[in-house]
Amino acid sequence: MAAESILNRKALRDYHILERYEAGLALKGSEVKSIRAGKANISDAFARIENGEAFLYNADIQPYERASHEIPAAKRVRKLLLHRQEIAKLYGETQVAGRALVVLKLYWKNGKLKAELGLAHGKVARDKRADLKKRAVDRETAREVARFNRRHA
């Protein structure tokens, strides 16, 4: 089963996403096959800008079972490929207190793996409760609309 995209559902629950960026990933050969097989987990992944370069931390890409000689570590630090202007802007944005770069999803674009990064601000418990309440109200509204449409159609 080929994975079309790998999502980070925790990020949308725990953070307000302010901006989104697309970045390439520098990977080893067997990691690409492992991601195509869906053996990646980005639920705890985040990015950091260091020395003018962007790096991806805590992305868990399991080793490919049939790799021949080089098997990289599952949670190694990987380089993100961004333009210099984007890196400078992200560095400035992440210096603001309470902001972080989280990985929202990994996906394929023209045969290359891309990471969608989100400039995020952490949610507090009351924000999470408000999101749950809003989702429940939306669900109930959709039920009532469907019920009305069934009756009057």
N, C-alpha and C positions, 0 to 999 in steps of 0.2 A: 504494500500500500504506500503510495507516494504522498507525502505531506505537501499540500499546496501552501499552507502557511501555518506558522506556529504562533499562537496567541498567548499573551500575558494577561489573564483575566484579573489577577490581583491588582495590577497597576490601575485599572479604571475604577476599582473599588476603593483603593487606598489614596489616590491622588486626584487632584484637579489638573487636567492637562491644559497647559497654556498655549503651547506651540508644538508642532510636529515637524520632524526632520527625517530625511531619508539618508542612510549611510550604507556604504559597502562594507564588507567584512573581509579581512585577510585570513584565509583558512588554509589548512594543510589538506592534501588530496583525499585522505580517508574521511576527514570530517565532512566533506561535501556529500559523500555517499551516505554517511550516517544521517545527515540532516534530510536528505531525500527520502530515506527510509522512515523518517519521523521520530528519530531517536534523540530529540533535543528538548530541553526544558529551560524556559527563560523566566520562570515565575519569580526568581530572586535576582534577576539580572539588572545591572545598572551600568551607566557609562561615567567616565571621569576624564577630565582634560588635564594632562600632565606634560610639561615641557613642550607645549605647542602641538601635542598629538592627542588624539582621542583613543581611549581604550575601553574595551568591554570586559566587565567583571562578572563572575558568578553565573555565566551561561554554561549550563551543563549539557555538553554534547558527548554522548556515549561513544566509545570506540567502535569502529566498524568491525564486525566479527571476522570478516575475511580479508582484513588488511594484511599486506605482505610483510613489510619490514618496519615502517615507522608508525608507531601508535602514540599520538599525542595525548597528554593528560586531559581528562574530561572537563575539568574546571579551570583550564589555563587562561591567562589573560590574552585577549585577542585584540588586534589593532582595528580600529574603525577608520574607514576611508571617507573623509570629508574635505571640502574646500577650505583653504586657509581662512577665508573670511567667515565661514560658518563656525570654524573652531574658535576664532577670536570672539565672535558674538556669543557663542555658548559658554565660553570661559567667563565672560562678563556676567552673563545671566545666572550662572551657577554660583557666583560669589555672593549673590543676594541670599540672606538667611532664609532657610526653609524651602529652598528650591533644589531640585535634583534632576538628573537625566535618567529616565527609566526606559527600558526597552519595551515597546508595546507589542511588536510582532516581528517575526522573521518571515520573509516571503521571497519568491522567485520572480525576477523581472529580466526578460531577455536572456535567460539562461544563467543569470548571476544572482547570488544571494544578497538580499538587501535587508537592513534592519530599520524599522521605524522607531525612531527615538522620540520621546516626549519630554519637553521641558515641563516639569511637574511641580506642584505645590501640595504638600501633604494635607489630607483631610483630617479633621478631628471627629470625635465620636458623634457629635450632633449632626455634622454634615452627612455622615453615613446613615444615620437614622432618617434624616430628611429624604435622602435618596430612596431608601426602602419604602417610606410612606408614599412618595411620589409614584414609584413603580406600582405599588398596590392600587393606588387611585387610578392610574392609567389602565391597569388590567381590568378593574371593575367597570370603568367607562367603556372599554372595548367590548366587554361582555354584554352590557346593556344595549349598546349600539347593535351588536349582532342579534340579540334577542328581539329588538324592535324591527330590524330588517327581516327577520324570519317571519314575524307576525304580519307585516304589512307588505310583503313581497308577492 
